[in-house]
Amino acid sequence: MIYELREYVAHENAVEQLHARFADHTLSLFAEHGIEPLGFWTDRDDPARIVYLLRFDDAAAQRRAWAAFQDDPRWQQVKKASEKDGPIVADMLSRTLEPVSYWSAP
């Protein structure tokens, strides 16, 4: 099992649009493509920062899922529509995490 930690920073005044895109479209597309979210959070000190954690069986499954998601015409349409007035994401960071030997998830 591997995990991916993703962090998005919304452009000024676009955080609600980014939340809406996740809630109304992205999460259902994630489910269809085998992208399993474990949680979503905002940064208490920076509400424009959205952080979420994903779980995949392995690196190959992670690559396949993201490729299928990015190639999905519905995602491409949603992204284009949500950015009709300009990009809503100012910055994005992704880290793939592997468990350490001394920790077992509850």
Backbone as CSV, one residue per row, in Angstrom:
resi,resn,N_x,N_y,N_z,CA_x,CA_y,CA_z,C_x,C_y,C_z
1,MET,0.835,-1.170,0.000,0.000,0.000,0.000,0.890,1.246,0.000
2,ILE,0.532,2.210,-0.848,1.214,3.502,-0.839,0.166,4.598,-0.701
3,TYR,0.629,5.758,-0.315,-0.257,6.895,-0.087,0.287,8.083,-0.877
4,GLU,-0.624,8.942,-1.275,-0.226,10.160,-1.969,-0.829,11.336,-1.218
5,LEU,0.021,12.249,-0.832,-0.402,13.472,-0.164,-0.387,14.582,-1.206
6,ARG,-1.532,15.200,-1.401,-1.641,16.271,-2.397,-2.080,17.554,-1.704
7,GLU,-1.520,18.643,-2.170,-1.813,19.942,-1.584,-2.064,20.935,-2.716
8,TYR,-3.207,21.578,-2.656,-3.572,22.580,-3.649,-3.688,23.930,-2.968
9,VAL,-3.247,24.967,-3.651,-3.450,26.338,-3.195,-4.299,27.016,-4.267
10,ALA,-5.463,27.479,-3.853,-6.369,28.134,-4.790,-5.896,29.553,-5.077
11,HIS,-6.152,29.994,-6.294,-5.926,31.402,-6.612,-6.830,32.250,-5.728
12,GLU,-6.423,33.477,-5.541,-7.205,34.403,-4.726,-8.657,34.423,-5.192
13,ASN,-9.567,34.303,-4.256,-11.014,34.311,-4.496,-11.519,33.102,-5.287
14,ALA,-10.734,32.027,-5.402,-11.174,30.850,-6.153,-11.304,29.610,-5.279
15,VAL,-11.131,29.742,-3.968,-11.148,28.554,-3.112,-12.516,27.868,-3.135
16,GLU,-13.595,28.638,-3.155,-14.928,28.017,-3.183,-15.152,27.285,-4.495
17,GLN,-14.620,27.809,-5.582,-14.712,27.120,-6.878,-13.947,25.804,-6.830
18,LEU,-12.795,25.804,-6.197,-12.000,24.579,-6.099,-12.721,23.548,-5.235
19,HIS,-13.263,23.977,-4.094,-14.041,23.059,-3.255,-15.228,22.496,-4.041
20,ALA,-15.920,23.346,-4.773,-17.083,22.899,-5.553,-16.675,21.897,-6.618
21,ARG,-15.533,22.115,-7.252,-15.086,21.168,-8.279,-14.822,19.798,-7.672
22,PHE,-14.172,19.783,-6.499,-13.964,18.506,-5.819,-15.303,17.859,-5.461
23,ALA,-16.162,18.620,-4.792,-17.417,18.069,-4.278,-18.373,17.633,-5.394
24,ASP,-18.483,18.430,-6.430,-19.488,18.184,-7.459,-19.030,17.264,-8.580
25,HIS,-17.716,17.122,-8.773,-17.247,16.364,-9.936,-16.068,15.433,-9.643
26,THR,-15.036,15.981,-9.042,-13.769,15.255,-8.935,-13.902,13.986,-8.111
27,LEU,-14.596,14.046,-6.984,-14.690,12.860,-6.124,-15.363,11.689,-6.822
28,SER,-16.407,11.935,-7.583,-17.060,10.830,-8.293,-16.150,10.265,-9.387
29,LEU,-15.388,11.126,-10.045,-14.432,10.644,-11.050,-13.300,9.869,-10.387
30,PHE,-12.851,10.330,-9.220,-11.846,9.565,-8.467,-12.343,8.143,-8.248
31,ALA,-13.572,8.002,-7.773,-14.129,6.678,-7.471,-14.144,5.792,-8.713
32,GLU,-14.508,6.348,-9.832,-14.560,5.573,-11.081,-13.179,5.108,-11.534
33,HIS,-12.152,5.841,-11.175,-10.804,5.526,-11.660,-9.912,4.889,-10.595
34,GLY,-10.489,4.460,-9.487,-9.720,3.753,-8.470,-8.825,4.647,-7.630
35,ILE,-9.182,5.911,-7.523,-8.444,6.856,-6.686,-9.214,6.966,-5.376
36,GLU,-8.616,6.457,-4.295,-9.322,6.343,-3.022,-8.884,7.419,-2.026
37,PRO,-9.725,8.446,-1.831,-9.392,9.463,-0.833,-9.604,8.929,0.585
38,LEU,-8.675,9.280,1.469,-8.803,8.931,2.882,-9.241,10.127,3.716
39,GLY,-9.090,11.326,3.175,-9.519,12.514,3.888,-9.125,13.777,3.154
40,PHE,-9.877,14.833,3.424,-9.620,16.168,2.887,-9.565,17.133,4.047
41,TRP,-8.675,18.107,3.981,-8.533,19.106,5.034,-8.219,20.458,4.411
42,THR,-8.480,21.502,5.174,-7.984,22.824,4.829,-7.001,23.227,5.920
43,ASP,-6.127,24.113,5.567,-5.142,24.639,6.506,-5.820,25.732,7.330
44,ARG,-5.855,25.569,8.629,-6.522,26.539,9.513,-5.974,27.950,9.302
45,ASP,-4.675,28.070,9.048,-4.055,29.382,8.892,-4.079,29.895,7.454
46,ASP,-4.450,29.030,6.521,-4.493,29.413,5.113,-5.634,28.659,4.437
47,PRO,-6.869,29.163,4.528,-8.029,28.445,4.008,-8.005,28.203,2.499
48,ALA,-7.123,28.892,1.778,-7.004,28.649,0.343,-6.196,27.383,0.055
49,ARG,-5.656,26.755,1.091,-4.828,25.556,0.965,-5.688,24.330,1.307
50,ILE,-5.832,23.435,0.337,-6.593,22.197,0.506,-5.598,21.040,0.448
51,VAL,-5.666,20.171,1.439,-4.755,19.039,1.535,-5.598,17.768,1.570
52,TYR,-5.178,16.741,0.820,-5.895,15.480,0.902,-4.937,14.310,0.742
53,LEU,-5.395,13.170,1.252,-4.586,11.952,1.269,-5.308,10.862,0.485
54,LEU,-4.560,10.194,-0.389,-5.089,9.116,-1.223,-4.360,7.813,-0.922
55,ARG,-5.032,6.692,-1.194,-4.404,5.379,-0.998,-4.487,4.585,-2.305
56,PHE,-3.380,3.915,-2.623,-3.288,3.054,-3.805,-2.641,1.733,-3.401
57,ASP,-2.936,0.688,-4.158,-2.319,-0.614,-3.878,-0.803,-0.578,-4.055
58,ASP,-0.362,0.090,-5.115,1.068,0.177,-5.406,1.298,1.296,-6.419
59,ALA,2.549,1.516,-6.778,2.905,2.613,-7.688,2.297,2.423,-9.071
60,ALA,2.218,1.184,-9.526,1.630,0.926,-10.843,0.152,1.302,-10.849
61,ALA,-0.566,0.945,-9.791,-1.983,1.295,-9.687,-2.152,2.813,-9.631
62,GLN,-1.249,3.489,-8.934,-1.287,4.948,-8.839,-1.119,5.563,-10.230
63,ARG,-0.135,5.097,-10.978,0.109,5.629,-12.331,-1.091,5.379,-13.248
64,ARG,-1.630,4.158,-13.211,-2.777,3.819,-14.060,-3.989,4.693,-13.718
65,ALA,-4.248,4.842,-12.434,-5.419,5.614,-12.009,-5.308,7.072,-12.456
66,TRP,-4.152,7.674,-12.235,-3.996,9.074,-12.631,-4.040,9.242,-14.146
67,ALA,-3.473,8.307,-14.878,-3.508,8.398,-16.345,-4.950,8.314,-16.845
68,ALA,-5.716,7.369,-16.299,-7.114,7.219,-16.712,-7.922,8.459,-16.339
69,PHE,-7.684,8.987,-15.157,-8.389,10.195,-14.719,-8.072,11.363,-15.644
70,GLN,-6.794,11.608,-15.898,-6.385,12.738,-16.747,-6.924,12.605,-18.171
71,ASP,-7.043,11.367,-18.664,-7.520,11.128,-20.033,-9.042,11.131,-20.144
72,ASP,-9.753,11.122,-19.035,-11.212,11.056,-19.052,-11.774,12.353,-19.636
73,PRO,-12.547,12.253,-20.710,-13.107,13.463,-21.321,-14.003,14.252,-20.365
74,ARG,-14.650,13.563,-19.425,-15.486,14.282,-18.456,-14.626,15.154,-17.554
75,TRP,-13.457,14.647,-17.101,-12.561,15.466,-16.289,-12.065,16.664,-17.094
76,GLN,-11.680,16.418,-18.336,-11.183,17.496,-19.170,-12.242,18.588,-19.348
77,GLN,-13.496,18.179,-19.489,-14.591,19.138,-19.636,-14.823,19.904,-18.337
78,VAL,-14.836,19.194,-17.207,-15.028,19.832,-15.903,-13.909,20.832,-15.636
79,LYS,-12.675,20.430,-15.892,-11.529,21.320,-15.652,-11.642,22.574,-16.512
80,LYS,-11.942,22.360,-17.785,-12.061,23.497,-18.701,-13.180,24.447,-18.259
81,ALA,-14.326,23.897,-17.894,-15.455,24.728,-17.471,-15.137,25.485,-16.185
82,SER,-14.458,24.818,-15.245,-14.159,25.470,-13.965,-13.103,26.562,-14.109
83,GLU,-12.367,26.524,-15.202,-11.303,27.508,-15.429,-11.633,28.472,-16.565
84,LYS,-12.913,28.592,-16.886,-13.300,29.456,-18.012,-12.896,30.917,-17.799
85,ASP,-12.820,31.332,-16.523,-12.406,32.705,-16.207,-10.953,32.779,-15.761
86,GLY,-10.233,31.694,-15.934,-8.828,31.627,-15.543,-8.582,30.484,-14.579
87,PRO,-7.333,30.118,-14.382,-7.001,29.007,-13.491,-7.500,29.263,-12.072
88,ILE,-7.923,28.173,-11.405,-8.362,28.298,-10.011,-7.314,27.737,-9.055
89,VAL,-6.331,27.022,-9.585,-5.251,26.472,-8.759,-3.985,27.269,-9.017
90,ALA,-3.440,27.860,-7.947,-2.205,28.641,-8.065,-0.977,27.749,-7.947
91,ASP,-1.086,26.699,-7.120,0.058,25.821,-6.884,-0.448,24.454,-6.460
92,MET,0.299,23.413,-6.806,-0.055,22.056,-6.436,1.215,21.292,-6.115
93,LEU,1.161,20.506,-5.052,2.285,19.686,-4.629,1.770,18.273,-4.406
94,SER,2.517,17.289,-4.870,2.153,15.890,-4.669,3.362,15.127,-4.154
95,ARG,3.123,14.323,-3.108,4.182,13.477,-2.555,3.637,12.065,-2.430
96,THR,4.409,11.088,-2.885,4.047,9.693,-2.679,4.726,9.219,-1.406
97,LEU,3.933,8.667,-0.504,4.412,8.261,0.809,4.357,6.746,0.942
98,GLU,5.365,6.183,1.544,5.386,4.750,1.841,5.443,4.585,3.341
99,PRO,4.728,3.580,3.876,4.738,3.382,5.330,6.123,2.985,5.846
100,VAL,6.395,3.372,7.048,7.629,2.961,7.722,7.378,1.632,8.436
101,SER,8.429,0.909,8.709,8.293,-0.430,9.266,7.743,-0.447,10.683
102,TYR,7.897,0.642,11.421,7.509,0.639,12.833,6.109,1.202,13.078
103,TRP,5.330,1.451,12.035,4.004,1.993,12.235,2.988,1.148,11.488
104,SER,1.910,0.853,12.149,0.809,0.135,11.531,-0.439,0.979,11.719
105,ALA,-1.127,1.250,10.631,-2.328,2.093,10.706,-3.389,1.419,11.564
106,PRO,-4.117,2.212,12.334,-5.176,1.638,13.188,-6.312,1.042,12.372
